[in-house]
């Protein structure tokens, strides 16, 4: 199960850079170039994300996999926003995290489906 979380974390690093990295590093570049480079980065996201979901589906149901991915996405995004984009962390990130904790609770309260 740790393998799934690790692969999802790494895939989210690529995804976040593909979606938002161009705002810092390619501002002013032609849009078509930015799109092609973002697709190239996203290719590596998929190389990690697809196996992560296949492996994870052995242990989690589909909703649980999605919630895990969303928690990882928000964690990676907060770090990216703060460290790379130099955006201040807002209280809204904390409140969103509490909402995600609630989502985790509801998706996992019945236990693990394949355990």
Residue pairs with C-beta under 8 A, 6 or more apart in sequence:
1 56
1 59
1 60
3 52
3 55
4 52
4 53
4 55
4 56
4 59
4 60
4 65
4 68
5 68
5 72
7 48
7 49
7 51
7 52
7 55
8 48
8 49
8 52
8 56
8 68
8 69
8 72
9 72
9 76
10 48
11 44
11 45
11 46
11 47
11 48
11 49
11 52
12 45
12 69
12 72
12 73
12 76
13 76
14 41
14 42
14 44
14 45
14 48
15 42
15 45
15 49
15 73
15 76
16 73
16 76
16 77
16 80
17 41
17 80
18 38
18 39
18 41
18 42
18 45
19 38
20 77
20 80
20 85
21 38
21 41
21 84
22 29
22 34
22 37
22 38
23 85
24 84
24 85
26 33
26 34
26 37
53 65
56 65
56 68
57 65
58 114
59 112
59 114
59 115
60 68
60 112
60 113
60 114
61 113
61 114
63 107
64 107
64 108
64 112
64 113
66 107
67 100
67 103
67 104
67 107
67 108
68 104
70 100
70 103
71 100
71 103
71 104
74 93
74 96
74 97
74 100
78 89
78 93
81 87
81 89
82 88
82 89
